[in-house]
């Protein structure tokens, strides 16, 4: 396990907090991967398409031997097992898993951009990320803490973790 990656998790359907709990376990079971840290869950209003339930979001820190592309494919398989359907952009979802960061890699190819685009503009990504990696730096952007200061107006509520 030679690489460190951060995964964004989100859900707003079918008991979102429990969806994230199951997804953390699934991520930790990926080949050549170990779950190192997981943030608290946070509730936030939907972005883009707003006529849907609030989201529950979190971030996982993993060690992995998977390449960025292999990791993305494995995360997409987890989404499918959780019943993810891609009906339209920003649609409600049982589970959304995104590769946020992968070492210090900056990558842009079809279907995969690292760092994840827009992550530096979203409190629901930054606050859980900073909870588990307070000194995190986003390649090409800078300190996550500074980016979070630009998102202070975005409402976010830390919620109890599902046990």
N, C-alpha and C positions, 0 to 999 in steps of 0.2 A: 504494500500500500504506500505508494510514493507521492500521491497527490492529495491536496486539500481542496475541498469544494464546499460551497454553501448552496443549499437547495431551498427555494421558496415554496411553501405549501399554502394552499388556499382551498376553501370549500364554502358553499352556501346552500347545499342541499343534503337531505337525508342525514341529519344529525352531524353538522359540520365538525364540531369538536371531536367527536368519536372518529370521523373520517380521518382527521389529522393524526389522532392517536394510532390508528391502524397503519396509516402511511409511514409514520416514523418507524414502526416495527418492520414494515416491508422494505424500507430503504436500508435499514440495518442488515437485512438478509440478502442484499444484492451481492453477486459474486465479487470477491476481492474488495469488499467494502465494509467499513466499520462506522457506525454512528458514534460520533465523539460528543456532541452537544446538541441540545434542542432548546429552543426558546419557549417561553410561555406563549399561550395562544392570545391573540388580540382580535377584537371585533372591530370592523370598519364598514362604512357605507360602500356600496358598489361604485365603481368608476366606469365611465363610458355609458353603458346601458344601465340606467338607474332603477328601472321598474322590476326589481327583484329583491330577494332577502339580503340582509347584511352578510358579509363574509367573515369567516374566522381564518386568520392567517398566522403563520409561524415560520421559523427558519431552522434548518438543520445544518450542522457542520459535520462533514464526513471526511474520512480518509479512504481513498479508493485507488485501485490499480486500473480502473476503467479509464479509457480515453474520454474526452468530452463527448464525442459522438456516441460511444457505447453507453455512457452514462445517460445521455438524453434518451436513447432508445429504451433503456431499462426503465426510466421514469415514465415514459409513455405507456409501457406495458402495465405498470402499476396503475396508472390512471384508468386504463381500459378495464382492468380487473375491478376497479371501484365503480365502474359504470359510467365513466366519462363519455359524454356525447358532445361533439363539436357541431352545434346547430348553427350558430352565428357568432360573430366577434363579440366578446364580453358577455356571452350568455351565462345563465346560471350553470353551476357545475358541481358535481359530487366531489371532484378532486382536481386540482391544478398543481402540477409540480414543475418548477422551473429551475434550470441551472443558473444561479445568480452569478457566482464567481467560481473559477477553477484556477488554483494557484494565482499567478500574476498574468495569466493568459488574456490576450485581447484577440478575439476571433470573430469574423463575420463571414458566414457561409449560409447557403440555403437552409433555412430551418433552425439555425443555431447562431446566436450572437452572444458573446461573452465579453465583458460583463453584460448581464441582461439589460436590454434597452429600457429606459424609464425607471430602473430600480432606484436611481438617485433622486427621483422626483416623488417617490411614494413612501409615506410614513409607515404604511402597513408592511413594507419590506425593511425599511431602515431601522425602525425601533426594535423589532425582534432580532435583527442582525446585530445591532449594537449591544443588545442584552448579552449575547454570547461571544461577541468579538468587538469589544469597545474600542480597540485601536485599528479597526478594519480600514483599509484603504481600497478604494475602487479604482482599478487601473484606468487611466485616461480621464478620471474625474477628480480624484483626490480623497480626502478623509471623509468617511461616511458620516462622522459626527457633524462636520460642516454642512454636508448635504441635508442632514436631518434638521438643521436650524432653518433651512429654507422651506421645510414642510410643517412647521409648527402649527399652521392653521388647519391642518387636516386632522379631523377628530378620529381618535383611536382609543379603544378601551381594553385594558388588560383584563382577561377573564380567568376564572379558576380553571386549572388543568383538569381534564377528565382522568379519573383514577381507575 
